[in-house]
Each structure stands twice: as C-alpha cells, then as structure tokens.
Amino acid sequence: MHKRFDQSVAAIGITRSQWTLVAVIARRPGVTQREVAEILEISEASVGRSIDRLCSDGMLVRKPKEDDRRAYCIHLTDAADALLDRISTVAEAHEEALFAGFEPDDLARLEGYLDKLAANVAAAK
C-alpha cells in the first residue's frame, strides 16, 4: 500500500515524507521547524533539509518569528495549496481502498480505539 501511494504522489512531484510535512504545515500555518520535528517525531535536521528543499521548489516560505528572531515560521505558498488539493485526491482514493468492505459502525469503533490508543501514548510521554 505504501509503495502504491509513494508512486502516486511521486507522479505529482512530491515524496510521502514531503507530503506529510506539507500536511502538518497546512494544519498549523506558521509552525516552526522545531514544532514540525516534534509533531512528526523526527530530527530537526531532517525536517530542516525537507523544508529547504520545499522552499527551493517554491512550496514553502520561511518568515521570521516575531517574538524570536532565531526562529522562522513556515507557511505554504499558493503552489503548495494547489499541490495539496491534488495530493488530497490521491490520499482519499488510497484511504477508500484501505477501508473497502468496512461498515460505518466498524470504522466508528476503529476510530474510537485509535483515539484511546493515542491518548494512552500521549499519557505515557
């Protein structure tokens, strides 16, 4: 499933890890590199390299953080917004294939279980 998704997003011109980063920034415009690294649970250096690449590709822009001149807030560009729309369509198609055959009640229960699991993980940190 990952391989098919990777091939689908590669055709659009982005990797799965870049898509994940763009999705985080879309949900939290103005997030810092450090915050993205914490959310994705990867190194700040790895996030920085991805952000550099996406900035050079015209997908992201860094703006100085008002209350901390050492930090930058990361924002999507219009090009990233358009890309996000295309990737969302691909992601939705893959999600439909993943959950094919599940009844709505099954999906609701699964969502509840995953919420409990996420709460347990958060409490253990």
VENURJO-V319417 format. One record per backbone hydrogen bond with DSSP energy under -1.0 kcal/mol. CO is the residue of the C=O (numbers start at 0). NH is the residue of the N-H. If there is no record, write none. Layout:
BEGIN
CO;NH
CO;NH
END
This chain:
BEGIN
0;4
1;5
2;6
3;7
4;8
5;9
6;10
8;13
14;18
15;19
16;20
17;21
18;22
19;23
20;24
21;25
22;26
23;27
27;30
30;73
31;35
32;36
33;37
34;38
35;39
36;40
36;41
42;46
43;47
44;48
45;49
46;50
47;51
48;52
49;53
50;54
51;55
52;56
53;58
53;59
54;57
58;76
60;74
62;72
67;70
70;64
72;62
73;29
74;60
76;80
77;81
78;82
79;83
80;84
81;85
82;86
83;87
84;88
85;89
86;90
87;91
88;92
89;93
90;94
91;95
92;96
93;97
94;98
98;101
102;106
103;107
104;108
105;109
106;110
107;111
108;112
109;113
110;114
111;115
112;116
113;117
114;118
115;119
116;120
117;121
118;122
119;123
END
